Every structure is written in C-alpha cells, then in structure tokens.
Amino acid sequence: MSARDEILANVRRSLGASEGDQARRATAQARVAGAAPGLRPQRGQGDVQTRAQTFEQEAQAVNATVERLKSAADVPAAVSRYLRERNLPATLRMGDDERLVGLPWEATQLAISRGPSAGDDVNAISHAEAAAAETGTLAFVSGPHNPTTLNFLPDNHFAVVRLSDIEADYEAVWTRLRARYGAGVLPRTVNFVTGPSRSADIEQKLLLGAHGPRSLHILIVEG
C-alpha cells in the first residue's frame, strides 16, 4: 500500500466508510452536480456583440491593441501590416493549428516558421480557444497546435480569437473548454492572458515585457 492509499484508508475509517461505498459516492456526485453557480459580475454580460465590445475595451485598458477582421482569411494581411507599420522584422512563428496554418500567408512577404519557440523569435501568433469579456482576457491551451512558448517568449504576440468564442466571464470560458474537450481530458495547461507582460515591482514604474511579450495584438475574427 502506498502512502497515499494509506492516508485515504485512514480517512475512510475515521468516517466509517468503505472503499466501495456506492451510496456515499452517489451522494457526493449529486452534491457536485447540483452545486449552485457562484456570483458573476454584470460587466461582460450581454449578447455576442456587447461581449465583444466590452472585451475590446478591457483589453485596450491593459495596453493590448485590438483589430476586428471580417474573415480569418484577413489575418495574414493584418499581421503583415502591423509589422510593417512598426518597422518590425517580417518573420512569424506559429504552431500546427489548422485554423492558422491554412490561411493565405503566401500572399504576404512574411517568413513563416513552425513549432515551439526557443526564445529567439521576435514575433509569434497563436489561436485563443476562448476569451472573457469581463477583463479582456484570452484563454490559450497548450499543445503542438499552439505551443505555450509562443505566448510568452517572443517580443510581439498576435492572438486570434473568434467573435463567437468571446464569453462573458471566466466561468463561461471554463464551461466552454470542458464542453469542447470533455470531462477529465482538458489540455495540460490553460493560460489566461490579459494584455502584454508588465510589471511595476521596481520603484512602481510600469515596465512592459517584463516576463513575456512587450506587445499583444488581438485579432477578432467576426466571420
């Protein structure tokens, strides 16, 4: 018997329960399933357009930039334009996400590389699985389709999120992720990102890019 099994056995004995007590298991499952939802902030609630407007305002309030696009096919041109206007290198790293890989990148002059970042990439793009309007927060899941290193290592991060994936609050985002992946099979890591990296630890002076990207440009795809 492992130390864990021994501890759990002691807990069961103290409660007068057995390991195969189905009645107690059913009671616990019913309690979890019937738990009342917690309080949710009013900010962010509303129809999809209202949620998107709140998301955009909240994201801009924390130094992110936001651009709305009619179609996912407009993403490559928007990324290329953003880099050109800021005199940034025409390079971009991405994962294997088919929602990004299949876009018309060949219509741009960008040099595209694939896979996780080793820390020497200036620009990267990821596709968010969802977003929370209440704080302008993006939800990224780990995996080869969108490596977590792309969220944190490059100086400039582009994030694509579909308009229909913008939820009102964190609770709704978790509900969406559980429904998408199934109970017990969520990705290893779920990262909630609100704006570019920043810190004011030193003399209370705000510094962008302290622990991650200096800029976060969010592309909301309406189509």
C-alpha positions as CSV (number, residue, x, y, z in Angstrom):
1,M,0.0,0.0,0.0
2,S,1.3,3.4,-1.0
3,A,1.5,6.3,1.5
4,R,-1.4,7.9,-0.5
5,D,-3.6,4.8,-0.2
6,E,-2.8,4.5,3.5
7,I,-3.8,8.1,4.1
8,L,-7.1,7.7,2.2
9,A,-7.8,4.4,4.0
10,N,-7.4,6.2,7.4
11,V,-9.8,8.9,6.3
12,R,-12.4,6.4,5.3
13,R,-12.0,4.5,8.6
14,S,-12.5,7.7,10.5
15,L,-15.7,8.4,8.5
16,G,-16.9,4.9,8.9
17,A,-16.9,4.4,5.2
18,S,-15.7,1.6,2.9
19,E,-13.7,2.0,-0.3
20,G,-16.6,0.7,-2.4
21,D,-19.4,2.6,-0.7
22,Q,-21.5,3.4,-3.8
23,A,-24.2,5.3,-1.8
24,R,-21.6,7.8,-0.5
25,R,-20.2,8.1,-4.0
26,A,-23.6,8.8,-5.4
27,T,-24.3,11.4,-2.7
28,A,-21.0,13.2,-3.4
29,Q,-21.6,13.2,-7.2
30,A,-25.1,14.6,-6.7
31,R,-23.8,17.3,-4.5
32,V,-21.2,18.4,-7.1
33,A,-23.7,18.2,-10.0
34,G,-26.3,20.2,-8.0
35,A,-23.9,23.0,-6.8
36,A,-25.4,26.4,-7.3
37,P,-23.4,28.7,-9.6
38,G,-21.4,31.5,-8.0
39,L,-21.9,35.2,-8.4
40,R,-20.9,36.6,-11.7
41,P,-20.1,40.3,-12.5
42,Q,-22.5,42.3,-14.6
43,R,-19.6,43.6,-16.7
44,G,-19.3,41.4,-19.7
45,Q,-22.8,40.1,-19.8
46,G,-25.0,40.6,-22.9
47,D,-25.2,39.3,-26.5
48,V,-22.2,38.5,-28.5
49,Q,-21.7,42.0,-29.9
50,T,-22.0,43.5,-26.4
51,R,-19.5,41.0,-25.0
52,A,-17.1,41.7,-27.9
53,Q,-17.3,45.5,-27.2
54,T,-16.6,45.0,-23.5
55,F,-13.7,42.6,-24.3
56,E,-12.2,45.2,-26.6
57,Q,-12.4,48.0,-24.1
58,E,-11.0,45.9,-21.3
59,A,-8.1,44.6,-23.4
60,Q,-7.2,48.1,-24.6
61,A,-7.3,49.3,-20.9
62,V,-4.4,46.9,-20.2
63,N,-2.2,48.0,-23.2
64,A,-3.3,45.4,-25.7
65,T,-4.3,46.5,-29.2
66,V,-7.4,45.1,-30.9
67,E,-8.4,44.8,-34.5
68,R,-11.6,43.4,-35.9
69,L,-11.5,41.4,-39.1
70,K,-14.4,40.2,-41.3
71,S,-12.8,36.8,-42.1
72,A,-9.9,34.6,-40.9
73,A,-8.5,35.0,-44.4
74,D,-7.7,38.6,-43.5
75,V,-5.4,37.6,-40.7
76,P,-2.1,37.3,-42.7
77,A,-2.6,40.8,-44.3
78,A,-3.4,42.3,-40.8
79,V,-0.3,40.8,-39.3
80,S,1.9,41.9,-42.2
81,R,0.5,45.4,-42.0
82,Y,1.1,45.6,-38.2
83,L,4.7,44.6,-38.5
84,R,5.4,46.9,-41.5
85,E,3.9,49.9,-39.8
86,R,6.1,49.4,-36.7
87,N,9.3,48.6,-38.7
88,L,9.4,45.1,-37.2
89,P,11.0,42.1,-38.8
90,A,8.8,40.3,-41.4
91,T,9.1,37.0,-39.5
92,L,6.4,35.0,-37.7
93,R,6.4,31.7,-35.8
94,M,3.3,29.6,-35.3
95,G,2.2,26.1,-34.2
96,D,0.3,23.4,-36.1
97,D,-3.1,24.9,-35.6
98,E,-5.1,24.3,-38.8
99,R,-7.0,27.5,-38.2
100,L,-3.8,29.4,-38.8
101,V,-1.7,27.2,-41.0
102,G,-4.3,27.1,-43.7
103,L,-4.5,30.9,-44.1
104,P,-3.1,32.6,-47.2
105,W,0.3,33.5,-45.8
106,E,1.8,33.1,-49.2
107,A,0.1,36.4,-50.2
108,T,2.4,38.2,-47.8
109,Q,6.2,38.6,-47.6
110,L,6.4,37.1,-44.1
111,A,8.9,34.4,-43.4
112,I,6.9,31.7,-41.6
113,S,8.4,29.2,-39.2
114,R,6.6,26.4,-37.3
115,G,6.9,24.8,-33.9
116,P,7.7,25.9,-30.3
117,S,9.8,29.0,-29.8
118,A,13.4,28.6,-28.4
119,G,13.4,32.2,-27.2
120,D,14.9,33.9,-30.2
121,D,11.7,34.7,-32.1
122,V,10.6,38.3,-32.4
123,N,7.0,37.6,-33.5
124,A,4.6,34.8,-32.9
125,I,0.9,34.0,-33.4
126,S,-1.5,31.8,-31.5
127,H,-5.2,31.0,-31.7
128,A,-7.1,31.5,-28.5
129,E,-9.7,28.9,-27.6
130,A,-11.9,31.5,-25.9
131,A,-11.9,34.9,-24.2
132,A,-13.5,36.5,-21.2
133,A,-15.1,39.9,-21.8
134,E,-15.2,41.0,-18.2
135,T,-11.4,41.5,-18.1
136,G,-10.3,41.4,-21.7
137,T,-8.7,38.1,-21.1
138,L,-7.7,35.4,-23.6
139,A,-7.6,31.7,-22.9
140,F,-4.9,29.6,-24.6
141,V,-4.5,25.8,-24.3
142,S,-1.2,24.0,-24.6
143,G,-0.3,21.5,-27.3
144,P,1.6,21.3,-30.6
145,H,-1.2,23.3,-32.3
146,N,-0.4,26.3,-30.1
147,P,2.8,25.8,-28.1
148,T,2.8,27.7,-24.8
149,T,6.2,29.1,-25.6
150,L,4.6,31.3,-28.3
151,N,2.5,33.0,-25.7
152,F,5.4,34.1,-23.5
153,L,8.8,34.1,-25.3
154,P,8.6,36.4,-28.4
155,D,8.5,40.2,-28.0
156,N,5.4,40.6,-30.1
157,H,2.4,38.2,-29.8
158,F,-0.5,38.1,-32.2
159,A,-3.7,36.4,-30.8
160,V,-6.6,35.3,-33.0
161,V,-9.9,34.8,-31.4
162,R,-13.3,34.2,-33.0
163,L,-16.1,36.6,-32.1
164,S,-18.3,33.7,-31.2
165,D,-15.7,32.4,-28.7
166,I,-15.9,35.6,-26.6
167,E,-17.7,34.7,-23.4
168,A,-19.0,37.0,-20.6
169,D,-16.8,35.7,-17.8
170,Y,-14.2,33.1,-16.6
171,E,-16.9,30.6,-15.5
172,A,-18.4,30.6,-19.0
173,V,-14.9,30.1,-20.5
174,W,-14.3,27.0,-18.3
175,T,-17.8,25.7,-19.3
176,R,-16.8,26.1,-23.0
177,L,-13.5,24.4,-22.6
178,R,-15.0,21.4,-20.7
179,A,-17.6,21.0,-23.3
180,R,-15.1,21.2,-26.1
181,Y,-12.6,18.7,-24.6
182,G,-14.7,16.5,-22.4
183,A,-14.6,15.8,-18.7
184,G,-11.2,14.8,-17.4
185,V,-9.3,15.4,-20.7
186,L,-8.6,19.1,-20.6
187,P,-5.2,20.1,-22.1
188,R,-2.2,20.0,-19.7
189,T,-2.1,23.8,-19.4
190,V,-4.7,26.5,-19.8
191,N,-3.2,30.0,-19.8
192,F,-5.3,33.1,-19.1
193,V,-3.5,36.1,-20.7
194,T,-4.6,39.7,-20.0
195,G,-2.6,42.2,-22.1
196,P,1.1,42.2,-22.7
197,S,3.5,41.3,-20.0
198,R,4.1,44.1,-17.5
199,S,5.5,44.8,-14.0
200,A,5.8,47.7,-11.6
201,D,7.9,45.9,-9.0
202,I,10.8,48.3,-9.3
203,E,10.1,51.8,-8.0
204,Q,6.4,51.4,-9.1
205,K,7.4,52.2,-12.7
206,L,5.4,50.2,-15.2
207,L,7.6,48.1,-17.5
208,L,6.2,46.3,-20.5
209,G,7.7,43.0,-21.5
210,A,9.0,42.1,-18.0
211,H,8.1,38.4,-18.2
212,G,6.8,38.0,-21.7
213,P,5.7,39.8,-24.9
214,R,6.0,43.6,-25.0
215,S,3.0,43.9,-27.2
216,L,-0.2,41.9,-27.7
217,H,-2.2,42.5,-30.8
218,I,-5.6,40.8,-30.7
219,L,-7.4,39.9,-34.0
220,I,-11.1,39.3,-33.5
221,V,-12.5,37.4,-36.4
222,E,-16.1,38.2,-37.0
223,G,-16.9,35.7,-39.7
